[in-house]
Amino acid sequence: MSTVMLIGCTGLIGSALTRRMLEAGYRVIGYSRGDVKIEHPNFISCRGELSELSTMVRIMQRYQVDTVIHNAALSHPKMAQDNPYKMFQINLVGVINSIEAASISKVKRYLFSSAAGVYGNNISDPIYETAPLQSECAYDSAKIAAEEVVKNYGLECAVLRIGFVYGPGRVHECPIAMLVREVQATGKANWPSGRDQYLDFIHIDDTVDGFIGAIAAPKLNYKIYNLGGGRLTPYQDVIKIVNKLYPQAQISVGPGGLGYDDIGRMDNSRALEDFGYAPKVSLEQGIEGYAQWLKTQE
């Protein structure tokens, strides 16, 4: 049985990925700041901080970890946006510690959760992994720097550049959830701007599929992989889908963006080639399911 250590096993991606790995037959070592309440014979919860290099080494060696996934981070550009020191300590130094622990422990494969934001404002269709990187904020800068660390540490590795993840379980700011919640609560939405924002939306189920593929791939031919939703999506497309779900709603969203980097459609060819990744959840299906889930959270 292969053993995977998931650093950052709570939150949207971490919790969904933990469940899927257990279903797939992996032994999962969940590393988190707090205890994780998962009752499964193949799940082991380990408490620790990203600053605790020796703790991570001890755990990796004790459980003979094959693969490390670093998924722990401040997961949104607007989190700690006024505290770059905190952003870099968590999103960069934490990666340095975990990959050093993996190196000491002779872990076979190291996967790092990066983000589409490393491309900066780029609405190309498609965006390839070879596109120039641009830093628009401390969050993007930390991801870019962490990618360079991972690529050059000497381990078999993959950096997964993930689009804007949405779907059941997302608790941080999400422009899909914001619109749906407002419409569900009031029957209308009147925003001054946002319809021209471009984001590469990827459903949580597709995100987890990408990770599972990267874990199981016999060989990783590249160090960088895009994991996107497969669609060039201006926010006005989201508005149309929500309006179709709620035809009586009065929705008005003005021109301009929502305060995020504009991201076009990321090309997924590398991930398809090496581990069969292709997004399965359409934006229409994803928003409908997300809306149903949000209704249950009231």
C-alpha positions in Angstrom: 0.0 0.0 0.0 1.4 3.4 -1.0 1.6 6.0 1.7 0.9 9.7 0.9 1.6 12.5 3.3 -0.8 15.4 2.7 0.4 18.6 4.2 -2.7 20.7 4.6 -5.4 18.0 4.8 -8.3 20.3 5.8 -10.0 23.0 3.8 -11.5 22.7 0.3 -8.9 20.7 -1.6 -7.3 19.0 1.4 -10.5 17.4 2.8 -11.8 16.4 -0.6 -8.4 14.9 -1.7 -8.1 13.0 1.6 -11.5 11.3 1.0 -10.6 10.5 -2.6 -7.2 9.0 -1.7 -8.7 6.8 1.0 -11.3 5.6 -1.5 -8.5 4.8 -4.0 -6.7 2.6 -1.4 -3.9 4.9 -0.3 -2.7 5.2 3.3 -3.0 8.9 4.1 -0.9 10.8 6.6 -2.8 14.0 7.3 -0.5 16.8 8.5 -2.3 19.8 10.0 -2.2 22.3 12.8 -5.1 20.6 14.5 -6.5 17.1 14.9 -8.5 15.9 11.9 -11.6 13.8 12.7 -11.6 11.2 10.0 -12.5 7.7 11.0 -10.8 5.4 8.6 -8.3 2.5 9.2 -5.9 4.0 6.6 -5.9 7.6 7.8 -3.4 8.9 10.4 -3.7 12.4 11.7 -0.5 14.2 12.7 -0.4 17.6 14.3 2.4 20.0 13.4 3.3 23.4 12.0 4.9 24.2 8.7 7.9 25.6 10.6 8.6 22.2 12.3 11.1 20.6 9.9 12.2 18.0 12.4 8.5 17.0 13.1 7.9 16.5 9.4 11.1 14.4 9.0 10.1 12.2 11.9 6.6 11.6 10.5 7.8 10.9 6.9 10.4 8.4 8.2 8.2 6.7 10.7 5.5 6.0 8.2 7.8 5.4 5.2 6.0 8.0 3.1 6.3 7.5 -0.7 4.7 10.8 -1.8 4.4 14.2 -0.2 1.7 16.7 -1.3 2.2 20.2 -0.1 -1.2 21.8 0.0 -0.9 24.0 3.0 -1.1 27.7 2.4 -2.9 30.9 2.8 -5.3 29.9 0.0 -6.5 33.2 -1.3 -4.7 36.4 -2.6 -6.8 38.5 -0.3 -5.8 36.6 2.9 -3.0 38.5 4.7 -2.7 40.9 1.8 -1.5 43.6 4.2 0.9 41.2 5.9 3.5 40.1 3.3 5.8 38.7 6.0 3.0 36.2 7.1 2.3 35.3 3.5 5.9 34.5 2.7 6.5 32.6 6.0 3.5 30.3 5.3 3.5 30.1 1.5 7.2 30.0 0.8 9.2 29.0 3.9 6.7 26.3 4.7 7.4 24.8 1.2 11.1 24.9 1.8 10.7 23.1 5.1 8.5 20.3 3.7 10.6 19.6 0.6 13.8 19.5 2.7 12.0 17.0 5.0 11.1 15.0 1.9 14.7 15.1 0.7 16.1 14.0 4.0 13.5 11.2 4.2 14.2 10.0 0.6 10.6 10.5 -0.5 10.0 9.3 -4.1 7.7 12.1 -5.3 6.8 15.6 -4.2 3.7 17.5 -5.5 3.1 21.2 -4.9 -0.2 23.0 -5.1 0.5 26.2 -7.0 -2.1 28.6 -8.6 -3.1 30.1 -11.9 -2.3 33.5 -10.4 1.4 33.0 -11.2 0.5 34.0 -14.8 -0.6 37.4 -13.6 -3.1 39.2 -15.8 -3.2 36.9 -18.8 -6.4 36.1 -20.8 -4.7 34.1 -23.5 -6.6 31.2 -24.9 -4.8 29.0 -24.1 -2.2 29.7 -21.5 0.7 27.2 -21.7 3.0 26.3 -18.8 5.8 28.0 -20.7 4.1 31.4 -20.5 6.0 34.2 -18.6 5.1 34.4 -14.9 4.0 37.7 -13.4 3.7 38.7 -9.8 0.8 41.1 -9.0 0.8 40.6 -5.2 2.6 38.9 -2.3 0.5 35.7 -2.9 1.6 35.4 -6.5 5.2 36.2 -5.6 5.3 33.5 -2.9 3.9 30.9 -5.3 6.4 31.8 -8.0 9.3 31.6 -5.6 8.0 28.3 -4.1 7.8 26.8 -7.6 11.4 27.7 -8.2 12.4 26.0 -5.0 10.5 22.8 -5.8 11.8 22.6 -9.4 15.4 22.9 -8.3 15.5 20.7 -5.2 16.6 17.5 -6.9 13.5 15.4 -6.2 11.0 14.0 -8.6 8.4 16.7 -8.4 5.4 18.2 -10.0 4.0 21.7 -9.6 0.3 21.8 -10.2 -0.9 25.2 -11.3 -4.6 25.1 -10.3 -7.3 27.4 -11.6 -10.0 29.1 -9.4 -11.4 26.1 -7.5 -15.1 26.2 -6.7 -17.8 23.8 -5.5 -19.2 22.3 -2.3 -16.9 22.9 0.6 -15.5 26.2 -0.5 -15.7 28.6 2.5 -13.4 31.4 1.4 -14.4 34.2 -1.0 -15.8 32.9 -4.3 -17.5 35.0 -6.9 -19.8 32.2 -7.9 -21.0 31.6 -4.3 -21.3 35.4 -3.7 -23.7 35.8 -6.6 -25.7 32.6 -5.9 -26.1 33.4 -2.2 -27.4 36.9 -3.0 -29.9 35.6 -5.5 -31.0 32.8 -3.2 -31.5 35.3 -0.3 -33.0 38.3 -2.1 -34.0 37.2 -5.6 -31.8 39.9 -7.1 -28.2 41.2 -7.4 -27.1 44.6 -8.5 -23.3 45.0 -8.7 -21.5 48.0 -10.1 -18.8 45.9 -11.9 -17.6 42.4 -12.5 -19.0 41.0 -15.7 -15.7 41.3 -17.7 -13.6 39.4 -15.1 -11.9 36.3 -16.6 -11.1 33.3 -14.4 -10.3 29.7 -15.2 -12.9 28.0 -12.9 -12.2 24.4 -12.0 -14.6 22.3 -10.0 -13.3 20.7 -6.8 -14.0 17.2 -8.2 -11.8 17.9 -11.3 -9.1 19.3 -9.0 -8.9 16.2 -7.0 -8.9 14.0 -10.2 -5.8 15.9 -11.2 -4.0 15.2 -8.0 -4.9 11.5 -8.0 -3.6 11.2 -11.5 -0.3 12.9 -10.6 0.1 10.6 -7.6 -0.4 7.5 -9.6 1.4 8.5 -12.8 4.3 6.0 -13.6 6.4 8.9 -14.8 6.2 12.7 -14.7 7.8 14.0 -17.9 7.4 17.7 -16.8 7.9 19.6 -13.6 5.0 22.0 -14.3 1.4 21.1 -15.1 -1.7 23.2 -15.6 -5.0 22.0 -14.0 -7.7 24.1 -15.4 -11.4 23.9 -16.1 -10.9 23.8 -19.9 -13.0 26.9 -20.7 -12.3 30.6 -21.4 -14.8 32.1 -18.9 -15.7 35.8 -18.6 -17.8 36.3 -15.5 -20.8 37.2 -17.7 -21.0 33.4 -18.5 -21.4 32.7 -14.8 -24.2 35.4 -14.6 -26.0 33.7 -17.5 -25.9 30.3 -15.9 -27.1 31.7 -12.5 -29.9 33.6 -14.3 -31.0 30.3 -16.1 -31.1 28.5 -12.7 -33.1 31.4 -11.2 -35.1 32.9 -14.2 -37.2 35.2 -12.0 -34.1 36.8 -10.4 -33.1 40.3 -11.4 -29.4 40.3 -11.9 -27.4 43.4 -13.0 -23.6 43.4 -13.1 -21.7 46.3 -14.6 -18.6 46.2 -16.7 -15.1 45.7 -15.4 -13.5 43.2 -13.1 -14.0 41.8 -9.6 -10.6 42.6 -8.2 -8.8 39.4 -9.3 -6.1 38.8 -11.9 -7.7 38.1 -15.3 -6.9 34.5 -16.2 -7.7 32.9 -19.6 -8.0 29.2 -20.4 -5.1 27.2 -19.1 -4.0 24.4 -21.5 -4.2 21.0 -19.9 -2.3 19.0 -22.6 0.6 18.0 -20.4 -1.6 16.7 -17.6 -3.7 14.8 -20.2 -0.6 13.3 -21.7 1.1 12.2 -18.5 -1.8 11.2 -16.2 -5.0 11.4 -18.2 -6.4 14.6 -16.7 -9.4 16.2 -18.5 -12.0 18.2 -16.7 -15.3 16.4 -16.5 -17.6 18.8 -14.7 -19.0 21.5 -17.0 -19.4 25.0 -15.6 -23.2 24.6 -15.9 -23.2 21.3 -14.0 -20.8 22.7 -11.4 -22.7 25.8 -10.7 -26.0 24.0 -10.4 -24.6 21.5 -7.9 -22.8 24.2 -6.0 -26.1 26.2 -5.8 -27.9 23.2 -4.3 -25.1 22.7 -1.7 -25.1 26.4 -0.8 -28.8 26.2 -0.2 -28.2 23.5 2.5 -25.7 25.8 4.3 -28.3 28.5 5.2 
